[in-house]
Amino acid sequence: MSETPKWYVAHTYSGYENKVAQNIEKVVENRNLRDLIAEVRVPTETVVEVKDSKKKEVERKIFPGYVLVKMIMNDDSWYVVRNTRGVTGFVGPASKPVPLTDEEVAALGVESKKVEVDFAVGDNVKIVSGPLEGFTGIVDEIDLENNSVKVRVSMFGRETPASLELIQVEKLNEF
């Protein structure tokens, strides 16, 4: 039995994701199961919808019908989640819960790893991935909270601002 909590995916009735997450949280609080069930998430993204020529930001579920639960899998934790109203089962063969791999967790963006940076505003940096790979630029702004950096890139003789992820940029070694 693993003692570090892993992410599992619970299948729910569509439209009940938030209610299921709240119910699981409530049971965890009431039964003091925080050591077994560490976190419950309904992954969402903010998208801009255009209706009647008006822009509006809305929260949209990335995986309708699913709730992510970070827990230590044992009979008690399985029972709590499986018997929460609105949960139809776990994702896995024959409804046997299978934890998400580290790669899947990273791809889903469920847990954000803090990125340490060795560059500062005003530093020259090289873009190491993405459509601007190979270009160099000057750091204008660093946003550690959102893992992003704004860089002024010189393209076609003009300064062009680019917003990138921190891992797409590395400091240029100046000699």
Contacts in CASP RR format, 6 or more apart in sequence:
PFRMAT RR
TARGET T0000
AUTHOR 0000-0000-0000
METHOD contacts of the structure
MODEL  1
MSETPKWYVAHTYSGYENKVAQNIEKVVENRNLRDLIAEVRVPTETVVEV
KDSKKKEVERKIFPGYVLVKMIMNDDSWYVVRNTRGVTGFVGPASKPVPL
TDEEVAALGVESKKVEVDFAVGDNVKIVSGPLEGFTGIVDEIDLENNSVK
VRVSMFGRETPASLELIQVEKLNEF
1 72 0 8 1.000
1 73 0 8 1.000
1 74 0 8 1.000
2 72 0 8 1.000
2 73 0 8 1.000
3 72 0 8 1.000
4 72 0 8 1.000
5 36 0 8 1.000
5 37 0 8 1.000
5 38 0 8 1.000
5 39 0 8 1.000
5 70 0 8 1.000
5 71 0 8 1.000
5 72 0 8 1.000
6 70 0 8 1.000
6 71 0 8 1.000
6 72 0 8 1.000
6 73 0 8 1.000
6 99 0 8 1.000
6 100 0 8 1.000
7 68 0 8 1.000
7 69 0 8 1.000
7 70 0 8 1.000
7 99 0 8 1.000
7 100 0 8 1.000
7 104 0 8 1.000
7 105 0 8 1.000
7 110 0 8 1.000
8 68 0 8 1.000
8 69 0 8 1.000
8 70 0 8 1.000
8 71 0 8 1.000
8 73 0 8 1.000
8 81 0 8 1.000
8 90 0 8 1.000
8 91 0 8 1.000
8 97 0 8 1.000
8 98 0 8 1.000
8 99 0 8 1.000
8 100 0 8 1.000
9 66 0 8 1.000
9 67 0 8 1.000
9 68 0 8 1.000
9 69 0 8 1.000
9 90 0 8 1.000
9 91 0 8 1.000
9 100 0 8 1.000
10 20 0 8 1.000
10 66 0 8 1.000
10 67 0 8 1.000
10 68 0 8 1.000
10 69 0 8 1.000
10 81 0 8 1.000
10 82 0 8 1.000
10 84 0 8 1.000
10 87 0 8 1.000
10 89 0 8 1.000
10 90 0 8 1.000
10 91 0 8 1.000
11 65 0 8 1.000
11 66 0 8 1.000
11 87 0 8 1.000
11 88 0 8 1.000
11 89 0 8 1.000
11 90 0 8 1.000
11 91 0 8 1.000
12 20 0 8 1.000
12 65 0 8 1.000
12 66 0 8 1.000
12 67 0 8 1.000
12 86 0 8 1.000
12 87 0 8 1.000
12 88 0 8 1.000
13 65 0 8 1.000
13 86 0 8 1.000
13 88 0 8 1.000
14 64 0 8 1.000
14 65 0 8 1.000
15 64 0 8 1.000
15 65 0 8 1.000
16 65 0 8 1.000
16 86 0 8 1.000
17 42 0 8 1.000
17 61 0 8 1.000
17 64 0 8 1.000
17 65 0 8 1.000
17 66 0 8 1.000
17 67 0 8 1.000
18 42 0 8 1.000
19 85 0 8 1.000
19 86 0 8 1.000
20 67 0 8 1.000
20 84 0 8 1.000
20 85 0 8 1.000
20 86 0 8 1.000
20 87 0 8 1.000
21 40 0 8 1.000
21 41 0 8 1.000
21 42 0 8 1.000
21 67 0 8 1.000
23 84 0 8 1.000
23 85 0 8 1.000
23 86 0 8 1.000
24 37 0 8 1.000
24 40 0 8 1.000
24 67 0 8 1.000
24 69 0 8 1.000
24 80 0 8 1.000
24 81 0 8 1.000
24 84 0 8 1.000
25 40 0 8 1.000
27 33 0 8 1.000
27 80 0 8 1.000
27 84 0 8 1.000
28 34 0 8 1.000
28 36 0 8 1.000
28 37 0 8 1.000
28 40 0 8 1.000
28 80 0 8 1.000
31 80 0 8 1.000
33 76 0 8 1.000
33 77 0 8 1.000
33 80 0 8 1.000
35 72 0 8 1.000
36 71 0 8 1.000
36 72 0 8 1.000
36 74 0 8 1.000
36 76 0 8 1.000
36 77 0 8 1.000
36 80 0 8 1.000
37 69 0 8 1.000
37 70 0 8 1.000
37 71 0 8 1.000
37 72 0 8 1.000
37 77 0 8 1.000
37 80 0 8 1.000
37 81 0 8 1.000
38 70 0 8 1.000
38 71 0 8 1.000
38 72 0 8 1.000
39 69 0 8 1.000
39 70 0 8 1.000
40 67 0 8 1.000
40 68 0 8 1.000
40 69 0 8 1.000
40 70 0 8 1.000
41 67 0 8 1.000
41 68 0 8 1.000
41 69 0 8 1.000
41 70 0 8 1.000
41 110 0 8 1.000
42 61 0 8 1.000
42 67 0 8 1.000
42 68 0 8 1.000
43 61 0 8 1.000
43 62 0 8 1.000
43 63 0 8 1.000
43 68 0 8 1.000
43 108 0 8 1.000
43 109 0 8 1.000
43 110 0 8 1.000
44 59 0 8 1.000
44 60 0 8 1.000
44 61 0 8 1.000
44 62 0 8 1.000
45 59 0 8 1.000
45 60 0 8 1.000
45 62 0 8 1.000
46 57 0 8 1.000
46 58 0 8 1.000
46 59 0 8 1.000
46 60 0 8 1.000
47 57 0 8 1.000
47 58 0 8 1.000
47 60 0 8 1.000
48 55 0 8 1.000
48 56 0 8 1.000
48 57 0 8 1.000
48 58 0 8 1.000
49 55 0 8 1.000
49 56 0 8 1.000
49 57 0 8 1.000
49 58 0 8 1.000
50 56 0 8 1.000
62 108 0 8 1.000
66 91 0 8 1.000
67 87 0 8 1.000
68 100 0 8 1.000
68 108 0 8 1.000
68 110 0 8 1.000
69 81 0 8 1.000
71 77 0 8 1.000
71 81 0 8 1.000
73 97 0 8 1.000
73 99 0 8 1.000
78 90 0 8 1.000
78 97 0 8 1.000
81 87 0 8 1.000
81 90 0 8 1.000
82 89 0 8 1.000
82 90 0 8 1.000
89 95 0 8 1.000
90 96 0 8 1.000
90 97 0 8 1.000
90 98 0 8 1.000
91 97 0 8 1.000
91 98 0 8 1.000
92 98 0 8 1.000
100 108 0 8 1.000
100 110 0 8 1.000
105 111 0 8 1.000
106 113 0 8 1.000
112 147 0 8 1.000
114 144 0 8 1.000
115 144 0 8 1.000
115 147 0 8 1.000
115 166 0 8 1.000
115 167 0 8 1.000
117 142 0 8 1.000
117 144 0 8 1.000
117 149 0 8 1.000
117 166 0 8 1.000
118 170 0 8 1.000
118 171 0 8 1.000
119 125 0 8 1.000
119 139 0 8 1.000
119 142 0 8 1.000
119 169 0 8 1.000
119 170 0 8 1.000
119 171 0 8 1.000
120 139 0 8 1.000
120 142 0 8 1.000
121 139 0 8 1.000
121 140 0 8 1.000
121 141 0 8 1.000
121 142 0 8 1.000
122 138 0 8 1.000
122 139 0 8 1.000
122 140 0 8 1.000
123 138 0 8 1.000
123 139 0 8 1.000
123 171 0 8 1.000
123 172 0 8 1.000
124 136 0 8 1.000
124 137 0 8 1.000
124 138 0 8 1.000
124 171 0 8 1.000
124 172 0 8 1.000
124 174 0 8 1.000
125 136 0 8 1.000
125 137 0 8 1.000
125 138 0 8 1.000
125 139 0 8 1.000
125 149 0 8 1.000
125 151 0 8 1.000
125 169 0 8 1.000
125 170 0 8 1.000
125 171 0 8 1.000
125 172 0 8 1.000
126 134 0 8 1.000
126 135 0 8 1.000
126 136 0 8 1.000
126 137 0 8 1.000
126 169 0 8 1.000
126 170 0 8 1.000
126 171 0 8 1.000
126 172 0 8 1.000
127 133 0 8 1.000
127 134 0 8 1.000
127 135 0 8 1.000
127 136 0 8 1.000
127 137 0 8 1.000
127 151 0 8 1.000
127 153 0 8 1.000
127 162 0 8 1.000
127 164 0 8 1.000
127 168 0 8 1.000
127 169 0 8 1.000
128 134 0 8 1.000
128 168 0 8 1.000
128 169 0 8 1.000
128 170 0 8 1.000
129 167 0 8 1.000
129 168 0 8 1.000
130 164 0 8 1.000
130 168 0 8 1.000
132 153 0 8 1.000
132 162 0 8 1.000
132 164 0 8 1.000
135 153 0 8 1.000
135 154 0 8 1.000
135 155 0 8 1.000
136 153 0 8 1.000
136 154 0 8 1.000
136 172 0 8 1.000
137 151 0 8 1.000
137 152 0 8 1.000
137 153 0 8 1.000
137 154 0 8 1.000
138 151 0 8 1.000
138 152 0 8 1.000
139 149 0 8 1.000
139 150 0 8 1.000
139 151 0 8 1.000
139 169 0 8 1.000
140 150 0 8 1.000
140 151 0 8 1.000
140 152 0 8 1.000
140 161 0 8 1.000
141 149 0 8 1.000
141 150 0 8 1.000
142 149 0 8 1.000
142 150 0 8 1.000
142 166 0 8 1.000
143 149 0 8 1.000
143 150 0 8 1.000
144 166 0 8 1.000
147 165 0 8 1.000
147 166 0 8 1.000
147 167 0 8 1.000
148 163 0 8 1.000
148 164 0 8 1.000
148 165 0 8 1.000
148 166 0 8 1.000
149 163 0 8 1.000
149 164 0 8 1.000
149 165 0 8 1.000
149 166 0 8 1.000
149 168 0 8 1.000
149 169 0 8 1.000
150 161 0 8 1.000
150 162 0 8 1.000
150 163 0 8 1.000
150 164 0 8 1.000
151 161 0 8 1.000
151 162 0 8 1.000
151 164 0 8 1.000
151 169 0 8 1.000
152 159 0 8 1.000
152 160 0 8 1.000
152 161 0 8 1.000
152 162 0 8 1.000
153 159 0 8 1.000
153 160 0 8 1.000
153 161 0 8 1.000
153 162 0 8 1.000
154 160 0 8 1.000
END
